[in-house]
């Protein structure tokens, strides 16, 4: 099974996946939390639909906003903080 290409060389999919895991290892709890929120919300919705319980969007939209927006804001804040730290570190390294 082949993954992405790096300088014309095929890279096995397992190496791509393990590289992504290593890259986001520090953020794993955050991604796990956001993923669980998404899955649990969708499972709740599907379960209610299977039971023929119709819930309007007036319920789902606030639920999604309450469960997902704070996590997305937190993730953006983490990424932008790390980006600014890495940029300032690179700037200091170039200056000295």
PyMOL commands that set and color helices and strands:
alter all, ss='L'
color gray80, all
select helices_A, chain A and resi 13-23+25-50+57-95
alter helices_A, ss='H'
color red, helices_A
select strands_A, chain A and resi 2-6+9-12
alter strands_A, ss='S'
color yellow, strands_A
deselect
rebuild
show_as cartoon
